């Protein structure tokens, strides 16, 4: 072996020896009892992370309307969007919500919008409900808090609603009271998961639903 080869071999031994000792010390430390475990990563304090509760996870997604009823201040129960309304609600995991609701049969302008009467315009306006905003779940009180930012119905703009929820795993019922210019209405929404949530388990068409009796208790 030449002197140059001996120098290279000696250099390799000097480089590998400290690494071998460090690996041996780490293995021995890990095997000893009472060795402190690495600290876990703290939870994400962002608003999106705050939505990741058990109920929020179950409600996040797209829902199809099954029923809608209102109970007026005089005790009468009405179906302002007909007996078989259509609607959709989207509870976005980032905390945003969008709701669309339409009366069936549809209301339209028989002679076109340009020739519509004031009564026809009013009927079309009242036959549709749309709003968007933010949502959050208060599991301690079994309510969903919605902050409505904008709606086609002016009385809902900038309203914050507290909706009591009941979820049996199949249907979601939401009950709350809104103030329409001093006239308080109790409202019941009944939703079920949309086919958009589970595309492999639904048929090609969604049949109409019979309006169930509302429970305002």
C-alpha positions, 0 to 999 in steps of 0.5 A: 500500500502506497503512502497516498493510499494509507493517508486516504484510509486514515482520513476515511476512518477519522470521518466515519468514527464520530458518526458511528459514535453519535448513532450509538449514543442516540440508540442508547438514549432512545432505549432508556426509560424516562426519555422525554418524547418530542413535543407534538405540533400545536393545533392550527388556530386558524378559522378553518381549523376551528371548523374541524369539530365533529358536528362541523365535519358532518354538516360540511357539504351540499344539502338538498331541501326536503321541506320549508315552513313558517309559523307566523306570529298569529300561530298559523303555519304556512308554506310560502314556497309551496308544498314541494319547494326546491333548494340547496345549501352549501356549507363550505369547510372554510366557514362560508354558507350559501342557500338557494330556495325556490317555490314550486310550481315556478312563478314567471311572467306570462307576457314577459318581464317588460309587460309584467304587472306590479303584482307579477313582479312581487310574486316572482320576488317572493318566490325565491330566497337566496343568501350567503354569509358565514357559518359556525357551529356552537356544539355547546348550545346545539346551534348553527350561527349564520352571519348573513352578508347579503340576500335578495330579501332585504330584511335578511341583509346583515342579520345574524341567525341562531339556528337550532339543529337536529341531525339524525345522520340522514336529515338535518333540521334547522329552526330559527326566528327571523324578524321581517320588519317587526313581524317575527316568523318561526322557520323550519328548514329540513335538509338531506345530503345532496347527491353531490356529496355521495355521487355513487349512491344516488340514482339518476333522478331525485324524486320529489318529497312529501312535505313532513309535518313541521315541529316547532317545539 
